[in-house]
Amino acid sequence: MPISTETYRDTHLPTDHRADLLLREMSLEEKCGQLTSVMPWSVIRADGSDAEGVDEVLAAPPGHVAQLIADDPADLARLAGEIQHRFVTRTRLGIPVLLHAEALNGFLAGGHMVFPTAIGLAATFSPDLVEEMAGLIRRQMRRTGFRHALSPVMDVALDPRWGRVHETYGEDPYVAAAFSVAYTRGLQGTDLAEGVIATGKHFLGYAVTAGGRNQSAFEAGSRLTRDLYAYPFEAAIRLAGLKSVMNSYSDVDGIPAGISPEVLTDLLRGTLGFDGFVSSDYGTLDQVVNRQRAASTPSEAGRLAITAGLDVELPTQFGYGSVLAAEVEQGNLDVREVDACVRRVLRAKFELGLFENPHPQEHIDVAAVAREGVALSQELARRSVVLVKNDGVLPLSRSLDVAVIGPHAGTALRQFPAYTYPAWRETLANWDHSTMAGAEGAGASWHEPLFPPVDAETLVRERHGARPLAAEVAEFAGAVRTEQGCSFTQAPTPDAVERAVDAARRSDVVVLALGGASLWFTGERTEGEDSDSADIALPAAQIKLAEAVAAVGRPLVVVLVQGRAYALPAVVRDAAAIVVSTFGGPFGAKAVAEVLFGAVNPGGNLPYSIPRHSGQIPVHHHQKAGTGYRSPLPGQLTQHYLDMDATPLYAFGHGLSYTGFGLGDLACDPEVDTAGVARISATVTNTGKVEGAAVVQLYVRVNASRVTRPAQQLAGFLRVELAPGKAGRVTFRVAAAQLGHTNLARSFAVEPAHVEFFLGFGSDDRGLEGTFELSGSPRSLSGAERSFLSEATVENL
């Protein structure tokens, strides 16, 4: 039999075959190493020289490197190159390493543009711009040597008590799917050899855990799990080829997701068709042992995880690596389980072209990098601003004296939430790194040379050009007075309140800048990771300030800078105008000021419902028929609760403009086969006097038999920009396969049904209503046959 001369270095061979060839050459220790990660300081020092113990690391080389961050893009590329050089030239097989980074709303590294946080991106209803943003992030990461992003967050966020809502695309699974697909396409590109791997997280149900607490258990039936919470993940897998998924920390039906075969193999790979690799959330296996007590030792946790389908352990070894190799050697684990995971990791590296081109770009123009994405970030910030109430006070006249008061009046930093570089720098300065997952070995010798001392507020002002809201308002107003009045959560002093009241008294109008603060684990915050709230009311300190200022009697405009919904007190609800903003990055405050004075016509829409009270949770628009405020009022009752209505204060999709829009001339196919496509069209007209944008939204109610369906579900949206008096013909094409569900037999199917629908500018705006019949035979659908997103187009008239 002739000896094969094939080698994994042959670029003409299919990637799967190359992975198999390389796998045959690997020792058990090398295989298990590929499934682990190390911190950069385990390999090199900040000056690029060898770290102590690097030879031991390279003897069974890990496949991944975590948390390489630098203040300067050129330094980052230099360090990435030094690390990669060691793996390629000083390991037996020369397998390149995958460097990963966070990239939720910009590449988390110094010198790169920051964009609005994910919930703000969702408020734009502009997935095309998010795809453009992710495309820029792809180019930035590749040039500095990074090929794996731990983003985006695809969780459907129904509970505003959870502190990480701002990292998501909001409460609606369709919106989450649309933006997840757009981000994945932009980041991975049309050819992964020129792309960066996206990671959908956190699989599964992480945003709706018990009590709204981070990491708590997720409990839902199989229908809701598949049809709602898995929807964005499956859409990204089927439509954009998502290559990595990160497990949730949560239990799913009583089993930690990271060691659950039902979640990672049966559902993710079997049902959803995922063929990439699963990256563990940081410290997952440690938590399985020490928090969830679902395993007693690291070796048991590693064995359970790898047989469940967890491919890679991040950020450092706990249950994989040498621990996993020992399990195989002792006969407790079949090596084929290891091989399956290693094969998936190697295939990804071959698909990325990492073996042929492992190194970062040699020369990086730092000044040019800093300018990338400026116009895009500014446009996204503008589109993210939502006007939810306006009694006619807005837009403000440019001749007015304005008092800008509140905790968001004088800070630029608080526009940068956790998972941005400035927030990371702030945490670096204030956090004991001995408590940071994987960072126990980091210290001054690594961080000080890479991060010159500068406080985070100065950093965002000097490097990003970010300015506080008061400074941005001053560009338009006749005069500006500003007082903080109070912090985000600490009770204000009488002197501070009196100064704020005096500023209000001496002004024509008051802009009250309230809301939240997102930080990593430390500092005065209202949102962020492990920063959850039992009560979602606006903090009492801010309410006290607002009431004192409102008592002056000046027109009150409230600006809410927030990443999640807050229950609003009467003083805010009664304001003349309410603007909801987000953590908008460098241009967040600028965008708000432009909206306040009419330089920009607001066109954002709420990506979540704003409840009246914490006790209403959950209050999302797609509640099932007969549930919550979607239930008919019994008897002679006039409201669902004794003390208040059950409807939200402001509904999902709501957003006002300085112009008016109308809908008319509805047309719809009266009958659609279960294998067909429904066509629904209407004319949208700008009825006002200024140019503006409206998001036309299509909602459907599928009255299927035997299974309770949502009272309404979003089936499409389109942002339409129109000049005064102009009109456009909007058409939605909704495949019947988009209207499927898990039926009584637990098969995903589209079945004959009477379908009601409406078109409007929000989830409670039934501007135009109609019906059609889904007819024909029931169709059981494989994942490949599903439709996830409708086609929406506009024709100018």
N, C-alpha and C positions, 0 to 999 in steps of 0.2 A: 504494500500500500504506500503510495507516494506521500512524502512528508509535506504538510501544508506550509506554504511560505507566506500566508496571510498574516498581517500584523495590524494591530489596532491603530497604528499610525497612518494607515492607508485611507486617505480622505475620500476615495472613490467607493468605499464600502458603506453599506447602510449603517446608521448610528447604532441600531440594535445589535448588529453583528459585531461592530467595533467594541461595544460594551462587553459582549460575551467573550471576545478574544482577550480583552484586558483582564476580565474577571478570572480567566483560567490561569493567568500569570501571578495572581495575587495570593499572598499568604493569608491565613486566617486573621492575623493581627492587622495586616494592611486593610483587609475588608472591613473589619470592625472599626478601624480608624476612620475610614471614609464616612462613617455615619455619625461622626462627632465633630465638635467645633472647639476652637481655643480662642482666647483673647489675644490680641496682637502683641501685648507685652510678654507673652510666653515665647514669642519667636524673635522679636527684635527689641532693641531699645529705641528711644525717641530719635537718637542720632543715626539710626540705621544699622548699628553694630549688633552682633549676636546678643540675645538675651541669655542669661544664665540658664542652663538646662535645655537649650534649643536642640542639641543633638539627640537628646532623649525624646523630645517631641517628634523630631523628624524620623526617628527609627520606625515608628508606626504612625505615619503622618495622618493627621485629621483631614477631613475633606472640606472643612469650612473654617472661616475666621469671622469672629463677631466683634462688633463695637469698635471698628477702626474709624475714628473721627479726628479731624484736624481742623484748625482754624483757617487754614489757607489751602486752596485747591491744589497748588503746586506741591506743597508738603504732603498732602493726602496722596497724590499720585506717586510721589517719591517713596513713601512708606509702603503703599500697596505694591509697588514694584520690587522693593527690597524683600517683602514677605514672599511674593510670588517667585522671585528668583531662587530663594532657598528651597521652596517646594519642587521647583522644576529641575534644579541642578544638584540638590543634595539629598534627594530621596531615591530609593532604588528604582522606582518605576517612573519617576518624574511626573506624577499626576498633579496638574494644577489645582489650586485651591479655589473655592467659591467664597468671595468676600460679599457679605450682605450688609444692608443698611436699611434704616427706616426711610420711607419716602411718601408718607401719607399726603402731604400737601407741599411737596418740595423735598429735594434730596437733603437729608439731615446731615449737613456738613457745612463748615464755614465757607463763606464766599459765594453761596448759591441762593437763588431767589426763593422766597417764601410766598406761598399762595394762601388764600383763605382756607380755613380748616374744612374738613369734608362736609359738615352740615351746611356751611356757607356755600360750598360748591353745589350742593343739592338745591339750595334756595335759588340758584340761577336758572334751574331747569334747562341747562345748556350742556348736555353731555359732549357735544362736539368740541367745546372749549376745554373740557377736562381731558378728552383724548389728546388734544394739542398740548396741554400741560404735561401729561404723562410722556408724550413723545420727547419733550425737552428734557424731562428727568432722565429718560433713557439715554439720551446723548451725553448728559452730564455724568451719569454713573459710569458709562462705558469708558469715557476718556480718562477717568481716574482709577479704572481697574475693577469696578464693581459690576457684578452680573446678576445679582439676586436682591430683590427688594422685599422687605417684610410689609407689604402694602398691596392692596387697600383693605380697609375694614368693610366687610360685606354683611355684617350683622344688621338685622332689622330691629330698630330700637323703638320699643313700645312703652318703655318705662322711664320717665324723666328723672326718677330718683337715682338712676345709674349715672355715675359721674363721667362716663366715656361716650355719652350720646354724641358729643361734637365730633368724634372721630368717625361717625357713621354717616350714611346718606339719609337717615331719618326713619320715619315710621312706615313707609309704604314699600312693599316688596318689589313692585314694578319699578319705582324710582331707583331703589337700591340696585336692581338688576341692570337698568339702563346705564347707570354711572359705573357700576362694576365692570360691565362689558367695555365701556368706553375707556376706562383706565387701563384695563388689561390689554386691550388692543394697542393703545398708545405706548405702553411700556414694553410689551413683548415685540411689537412691530409685525410686519408681514413675514419676516424671516428671522427666526430666533438667533441665527448666526450674527445678526446685527441688533439683537434685542437684549432685554434684561428680563429675567424671570419675575413675574408678579406672584404674590402670595395672598390668596384670599383668606381672611381671618374674621372671626374665630369660629371654627367649625365644631359645635353648632349650638345655637340658641344662647350665646353668651350675653346678649343685651337684654334678656328677659328672665333673669335668674331670680330666685326667691328673695323677696323683700327689696329688690332693686340693688342688692349687694354684689359687688364685684367678686367673681369666682364662685358664687354660690351655685346651688343645683338648678338645673334646667329640667322642668317637667312639662311634657306635652305629649299628646297622642301621636301616633304615626302619621295620621292624615295632616295634622297641622304642621308637623315637622317637615314633611315632604312638600306640601303645597305652599307653605308660607316661608318658613325659616330657611329652607334649602334652596328656595327659588333663585336668589341672586347668585349663589354659588353654581347652581346647575346652568344658569344662563351664561355665566362667564366660562364655564367648562365647554358647553356646547357651541357657543357663538364666537368665543375668542381664544379657545385652546388654553385655558388657564393651566400653568405648569406646576404650581405649588399651592398647597393649602396648609394652614396652621391650625392645629387643634385648639379647642377651647380648654380652659382650666376646669370647666364645670363638669359635674356629673350629668350624664344624659341617661335618664331612666335608671338611675341608681349606680351607674358605672362611670368612672372618670373617662372623659372623651379620649384622652391620650392612650388608654389601654382597652378601648372598646372595639372589638371586631365588628359589632353591629354598625357603629358609626363610621369607622375608618375603612372598612372593607366592604361590608354588605351594602351600606347606603352610599358612601362616597364613590367607591370604585364600581360596585355592582350596579346600583340603580342610577347614579348620576353620570357614570361613564368617565370618571377621572382617571388619567393615566400618568400623572406626574408624580412628584414626591411630596410626602407630608413632612413639614418642618415642625418640630415641637415648639410650643410657646416656651419662653425661657423658664427653665427649672421645673418643667412639667413632672418629670419622674421623681424629683425630690419632693414635690407636693403630693404625688401619689402615695409616697411612703410617710411623709411627716405631717401632712395636713389631712388628706383624705383617708389615710390608714387603710388603703386598699391593697397594699403590699407591705411586707415586713422588712424587706432588704432591698438595696439597690439592684442586686442581681435578679430578684423576683420581679421588680418593676421593669427592668430591661427586658426580661423574657416575655412578660405580659404585653409590653408595648410593641415589640418587634413582631410578635405573632398576630397582634391586632392590626398592624399595618402602618405603624409610625416609623418613618424612614430615617429621620435625622434628629439627633438630640442636640439642642441648643440651650445655652451658649457654651457650656463646658460639659465634660464627662461626669455623669453620675451613675447611670445604669447601662451605658453602652461602652464602646472602646474595649479596654482590657477586661472589664467586668463581663461584658457580653462574650468575649472570646473564651473566658473561663467557663462560662455556661455551656458553650459548645464542647469544649474539651472534656468537661465532666459528664457529657451525655445528657444534659438537661434541655438542650436546644438543638434542633436539626439545623445544620449549616445552610440548608436550602432556604430557610427563613432569612438568614443574613444575606445570602446571594440575591434574593429577590429585591431587597432594599438597596443593596449596593448597585445592582444593575440599573435601577431607576435613577440613582444619583449620577452614575457614569454616563448614562444616556443623555441626561440633561447637560452635562459638561461637553459632550460631543456636539450636541445640537447648538450650543452656544458658540461653538468654534473655539473653545477655551484652549484646547491642545495646540491649535495652530497659532493662536494669537492671545496668549495669556497676560500680556503686559499692558500697563496703562500707556496713555499717550505720552510721548517724551517731553514735549513742550506744551505748557498751558499758559495762556494769556489770562492772568488773574483778573485784570481790569475788564476784559471782554466777558469773562464768565459772570462777573457781578452784574453786568448790564442785561444778561439774557433773561427774557421773560418779564421785563418791566411792564410793557404795555399789556401783556396778557394778565399779569397779576392785578393790574389796575382795573382792567375790564371785568374780571371775575369779581373783584371787590365791589364794583359798582352794581353789577347784576345781582349780587347777594343781598343787597339792602331791601328790606320788606317794609312797606308802609301799611300798617294794619288799621290805623284810625286817623282820620283827618276831618276836623270840624271846619275847615276852611282857613286855618292859620298858616298852613304850608301851601306853597313855598314861602319862606320868609323874605321880606323886603331887605334889600342890601343896605338900606339906610338905618336900620334898627340898631339900638344898643342891646346887646345880648349878654345875659349872664349864663355861663356854662358852669354847672355845678354838679358835683358828684364824684364818686371814686374813679370813674373813667374820664373825668374832665382833663386831667393833667398828666396821664401816663400814656406813653406809646407802647411800652413793653407788654401790657396786658392784652394787646392785639395778637400776641404770639403765644399760642397755647402749648401744652405738652405735645411732644413729637414735632417740634420745630427746633432748629439749632439754637436760637436765643434762649428758649426755655431750658434746653439741655445745659447750656452754659450757666444759667442761673442755678440750676440744680447742682452742677459740678462745684460751684462756689460754696454751696450751703449744706451739702449732704455728706454724711459720714459714709464713705465708700465701702467701709467694711460691711455695710448692710445691703449693698447692691448686688443683685444676682450676677455672679460671674466676675465681679470686679474686686474681689477680696485682695488680689495681688497687685492692684493698681495703687499708685501713690504719687508723691511729688515727682519722683524720678521720671515718670512717664508723662504726666499731665502738664507740669509747669513749662517745659520747653515748647510744647505744642499750643498752649493757650495763654497768650500774654494777658496780664491782669487788666481787666476792664469790666466794670459792672454792666449788667445786661441792659439796663435802661440806656446807658451811653452807647452800647453796641448797636442797638436797633436804630438809634437816632443817627449815629455817625456813619454806619455802614449800609444801612437800608434806607436812610432818608426818612424814616418813620417819624411822624409828629403827633402830639396829642390832639384830641378833638378840639380843645380850646384854641390851639394854634391854627388849626385848619378852618375853624369858624371865623377867625380873625381875618382870613383872606377875603371874606365876603361881607361881614358885618360892618356897620358904622363904627362901633366900638365894642370891646369885649371885656367883661369882668369874669374872673374865674376863681372858684373856691372848691376845694375838695369836699369840705363839709363832714365827710366821714370816710372810713375805710370800707372795705367790702363787707366785713362781718363784725368789726369792733364798734361798740357803742360810741357815738360821737360825743365830744366834749361840748359843754354849753358855749364856750367861746367859738368853736369851729362852726357850730350851727348858727350862732348870731352873725358871724362874718358872712356865711352863705345867705342868710336872710337879708342882710344889708345889701349884698350884691344884687339880689333879686329885686329888692325895693328900688334900687337906683337904675334898673334896666327896663326896657320895653317888653322883653319876652325872656322866658327862662328855658334853657335847654338843660334838662335834668339827665345827666349821663350815669345811668345805673346799670346793674347786671352782675355778671359773673367773672370769676378769675379761674383759669385752668393752670395748675402747676403739677409738677411731679412729686407727690408724696410729702412735700414740705412747704412751709410758708402759708400765708393767709389765702385760702382758696375756697371756692364753692363747687368746683368741678375738677375732673381729672381722674387718673387711674387710682383706684382705692380711695376716691374722694366722693363718696355717695352721700345722699341726703335722705333722711326719713321724711322730712317735710320740704316740699319743693317751693314753699312760699319765698318770695323775695326776702333776703335777710332783714331782720328787724331794724338793724342800724340804718339801712337805706330807707326803710319805710318812715322811720322817725324823721330823717332829714327831709324826705319828700313832703311829709305833712307840714313841717315847719315852713318850708319854702312855698308850698302851695297856698298857705294861709295869707301870704302877701297879696294875692289876687292878680298877679300878672299872668298873661297867657302862658300855659305850661306845655312844653313839648318834651315828651319823655323819649330818650334814646336808650334802648335796652341792648347792651352788648352781651350776648349770651350764646352758649353752645347747646343749650337744652331749654325746654320750657320751664318757666317759673310761674307759679300761681300769683297773680297780680293783685295788690291791695286796691281798695277803692280810690285812693289818691292817684294811682297810676291809671286805673280804668277810666277815671273821670277827666283825665288830661285832654287838652284840645287836640293833641296829635300823639300818636305812638309810632315810633320807628323801631323795628327789630333788626338788629345787626348781628354780626357774628365775630369770631376772632379772625379778623380780615387780613392780618399780616401787615406789610409796610403801608398799604393804601387803604386799610380798613377805616380809619378815622377820616381820611380825605374823602372817601366815597360817601360817608354819612353826611359830611358837611356839604358836599355837592348836591346831595338829595335835599337837604334842608332848605337850600337856597334856590333850588330849581335848575341848577347847572346841569343836573342829570335828572331825568324823569324816572322815578322808581319803577322797576319792573320785576323785582324779586317776589317769590311766593313762599309761604311757609312750608318747610319740609316735615313739619310735625304739627300736631294739634296743641293748642295752648289751653289747658284745663282751667276751670274756675277754682279748683281746690284739689289738694293732694288726694282727698278721699275718692275722687272720680277715677283714679288710675285703675285700669287702662281706659283710655278714652279715644283711641285711634279711630279714624273714619271707616275702616274696613271691618269693624266688628261684625260678627255673624248676625244674620237675621234673627230677631227675637232676643238679642243679647244687649245689655247695657242700654245706651240711649237709642239703639236700633230696635228696641222692644216697644210694641204698642202700649199706650197708657191704659192701665186697667180701670174699670169702673168709672167713677166720677173724678178721678185724680187729674190734676192739671199739670203735674210735674212728677218725675220719677223719684226724686228724693223729697223728703219733707222740708228740707231746708234750702234747696236750690235745684235748678234744672240740671239734668244729666248731660246736656250738650256741652261741647267745649266753648270757651269764651271766644276763641278764634280757631276756625277749622283748618285742617290741612289744605294746602293749595291756595289759601286766601292771600291776596295782595292787591293793594290799591295803586292808582296811578294819578297823575295830574291831568290826564285826559280821560275820555270815556270810550268804552268799547261796546259794541252790540253784536249779537249773533242772530242770524236769520237764514231763511231759505234752506231748511233742513231737507236732506235727501238720504234715503237708506234703502238697501235691498230688503224687501219684506220677508224673504225666506233664504236661508243659507244651509247648504248641506253640511253634515258633520265633517266632510272632507274639503269644504269650500272656504271662501273668504268673504267676510262681511265688509261692505263699503259704506261708510257713513261720511257725509260731507255737509258743510255749512259755510256760510259767508260771514266773516268777521270784519267789522268796520270800525275805524277810528272815528268816533262821533264828536270828538273834542277839537281843541284848537292848537294842540301841540303834538309833535311826534312822540310816539310811545311804543312800548312793547307789551303784549299780553300773552299769557300762556293759556292756550286753549286746551282744556282737559276733557277727556272722554272717560266716563264711568259706566260700568255695566253691572247688571244684576242677573245672574244666571239661575233661573228657577228650576234647578234639577230636582228630581224626585229622590226621596229616601235619605238624602244627606243634606245637612244644614250648610248652606253656602254663605259667603259674606253678603251683607245687605247691599253693599256696593263695592266694586273693586276698580281701581284705575286700570284702564286698558290702553291708554295712549295719551301723549301730550305733545304740544308743539309751541315753541316760542315764536311769535309773529311780530315783526316790527312794521309799523305803518305810519305814514305821514297823515296829517289831519285830513279827514274826509276820504281817505283812501280805504280800499277794501281788498281782501284776499279770500280766495276759496280754499278752505282747508279740507283735506280728505284723509280719513283714517281707513286703512285696510287691515282688518283684524282677522287673522286666520282662526277658524273654528278650533284648531288645535291649541290656541292660546287660552281657550275657555274651559280646558279640561280640569279634572279634579280626581282625587282618589275616591273611588266609588265604594258602594257597599261591599263589593267583593275584594276591596283593597287593591284594585287594579287602577292605574292612572288611565282615565278615559275621557273622551268627549261624548256626551250623550244628548239625545234630543231634548230640547228645553225651550221654554218661552223666555226670551231675553229682553229685559228692559234696559234702556240706556238714557243717559243725558249728557249734554255738552254744556260746559260752563267755564267760569274763571276761578273755580274753587270747588272743594268737595261738597259744599253745601249750597252751591249755586246751580240750580236746575234750569239753566237758561233755555235750552231746547231739549225736549223729551221725545222719545220714540221707542218702538219695539221691533223685534224681528223674531222669526222662528228658526231655531236650529232643528233641522229635520233630517230624516234618513236613519241609517242604522248606527247604533252605538259603535264607537271605535276605541279599542284599547290602543294606547300609544306607547311605544318605546321612547326612551329619552331622545333618541335621534330624530323621532318624528314630532317631538313637541315644538311648539312655537312659543317664544317668550316675549317678544317685543313687536308691537304693531308697526306698520309703515305709515308715517305721517308726512304729508307734503302740503305745500301752499302754492297756489297760483295767483299772482297779482291780477287784479281786475281793473 
